[in-house]
Amino acid sequence: MTGWTPLFQQIIGSSIWNAPNHIRIAWVTMLATADRYGVCALTVGGLAALGRISREEAEEAFLVLSSPDTDTLTQANEGRRIKRVENGWKLLNWETYREKAKKAVLQECNRESQARWRERNSHKTSGADNSADLNLSGQEEPQPQKKQNPAWSPTLIQSRLGMLFRRRPTTRWSKDELKALAGIGEISEEDLKALEVYYTANMPDASNYRRRDLSTLLNNFNGEVDRARQYKPATCF
């Protein structure tokens, strides 16, 4: 798999769902075969074969999906869903929905992380034990104060970098990792997206030179960003 495309529930209420079956099938087929850049390298014959529709229906689907649609929920690109590019067809608004999906995943991870933290620490706020320990003299024995570690609350950038190595947002970064991140300075969205594409790509072992852990990535950050920017993923068939 060279990529994935989020499928939102609102597609059921969109104008595309009122289209004939072969148009809907063609659209979902293009969503399923698009690469990480939202480009689907399908010919008429390829779309017909994968979608189990006729060539005539595939041709009509390309025409309908690339034409204006005044009944769509969004009027971006005049309602067009695809446009012709050099390597196939570009899914318009693909980046917008991909970013929505990423934010939804991160929000859910953070929500679950906070719920687990509250569950683990609920006893600290449920009230202290009022019974006092007494020593032999009958005086209350002073209780030692436990040192509390501050809650781990990763930033959005920390969460996204950690996800490159399947690290859960609840996993606290080491001091060395935090120091290495601070030494990098500001990380642009463009560099972060390039790393996400590069580190989630399927590669043969012979050409896989990616770092194996977060610490090594952070200590070689600029070089890895250069590698990520130069990486060109294979297009889908």
N, C-alpha and C positions, 0 to 999 in steps of 0.2 A: 504494500500500500504506500503510495507516494504522497498522500494527503488526506484530508477529511473536510467535509463541509457540514456545518451545523444545519439541522432541519428544525425550524421553529413551528410551534403549534399554529401560529397565525396563517400558515400556508393554506389551512382548511378554509379560512374565510376570505382568501384572496381571489381575484378574478381568474387566476389560472385554474382554480378548482372547478370553475364553471365551463372550462374548455372541454372539447372532446377527449375521450380517453387517450388517444395516441399522443395528444399534445401534453397531457399531464405525465404520461409515461416517459416521453422524451425529456421533459424538464427534470424529473426526478433522476433519470439516467445520467443526465449531464451533471447534476449536483453530485451524484455518487462517484463520477469518474474525473472530476476536476482535480487539478494538482494544488499545491499550497499557494499558488499565485492566482487561483481562480480561473485557470485556463484549462479548457477541455479540448484535447486534440482528437476530435472525432470527425470523420467524414460522414457523408450521407449513408454510405454503406455500413460504416462502423456503428452509427447510431441505430440504424435499422436492425442490425444483428444483435446488439446488446439489449435494445429495448423490445425485441421481438415484435417489431412493427414493419410495415412495408416501406420500400424506398420512397414511394409517393408520400406516405405519411411522415417519414423523416424529413423530406424536403419541405413539406408544409409546416412542420414543427419549427425548423430553422427560420422559416419566413415569419411565422407568427411571433416567436420569441424575440426576434430582432426588430420587430415593428413596434411603433408607439401603442400604448394601451391607456386610454383615458379613464378606465374603470379600476385601475390598480390603486392600492392603499397609499403608495408613494408615487409622486410625480417626478422623482429623480430620473434623469435620462429619458424623460417623456414616457415613462412606463416601460421602456425597453428592458429586457432581461439579459440579453446577450449582444455581443457585437463581434464582427469578424476581425481576427488578428492573424499575425504571420503563422503561428503554430496551431491554429484552430479557432476556438471561440472563447472569448473572455466573458465570464459571468459578472455582470455589472452589479454593484453594491455588495459583492462578495466580501470585500474587506470589512465593510460595516457590520455584517452579520457575524463574521468570524471574531471580530473584536467583542461583540456583544456576548458571544458564547464564552470567550476567555474570561470576561469579567464575571459572568454568571458562575463559572466553575470556581474562580478564586473566591467569590463571595460565599459560595456554599462551603468551601474548604475552611474559610475563616469562621463561618458560623459554627461549623462542627467543632473546630478547634476551641472556640470560646465556650461552647457548651460543655466540652470535656473538661476544660480548665475550671469552670464554675462547679462542675460535679466533684472534681477532685478537691476543691478548696471550700466546699460548702460547710464542712465541719468547723472551719475557722470563724465563721460568722453566725453559727447556730447557737452561740452562747457558751461561755466557759463553765467548767465544772466548779460549783460553789463550795465543794468540800475542801477543807484545808488540811494539809498534812501537818501533823504535830510532831515535834521532837520530844525527847525525854523530859525536857523542862516544861512542857506544856505550851511552848511558844510556837507560833506558826512558822513553818520552815519556808524561807523565801524560795520561790520557784525560778529556775534559770530561764532567761529569755531566749527563745529560739530565734535564730537568724532566718529571716524570710527572704527567699530569692524572688526578685521581681518577676512578674509574669512575662513570658516571651510573647511579644506581639510583632511579627515580622512586617516589614514594609511591603508594598506591592512589588517592588523590584526584587527584594529578597525572596519573596514567594515565587516569582517567575524564574529567577535563577535557580532556586532549589528544585523546582519542578523539572528542570533539564536533567537532573540526576535522580528523579523519582523520590525526592526528599519531601516528606510531609511538612506542611506549614508548622506543625506542632513541634518539629525537631529544632531545638535551640542551636544556633550557630556557635562555633567555637570562637575563642578570643582571637586566634590567628586569622580565622575567616573574616571576622568583623574588621580586623585591622587591615587585611588585604583589600576589602571592599572600600574602606575609607580612603585607602591610598589611590584607588582608581579615580575618584572624583565623580563628577556628574556623568551618568550613563544616558545616552540619548535613546529615544524610543526606536529610532531607526536601527541602532546597533543591537538593541535588545531583540527586535523582531528578526534581524539577520541571524542572531545566535539561536533563536527558537526554531527557525527553519532548518538551520545547519545541524543542530543537536537532536532533532526529532526525525531526521531523514534516515531511511534504511540504506546502509552502505555495505558493500562486501568488505570482509576483514582486511583484504590486501590494500584497500584505499582508505581505511578508516583511521585517521590520525587525530581524532578528537580526544580531549582530555577525559580521564576516567573518573575524576571526582571534582567536587566543587572547589576545594582548596587549590588544586592545580590550575583550574580554569581562572580563578581570581588572580593568581600570581603570574599568569601569562595572558592576561585579559586582552591587551591590545593586539597581540599576535593572533589570538583566536577570533577576534572581531574581523581582522583582515582576512583570515581564512573563510569566515562565514560570508563575508561580502563577495568573495570570489567564487563561492560554491554555486553551481548551477544544477538544480535537481533535474532528473530525467522526467520528461513529460509523459502523461498517460497515453495509451495507444488508442 
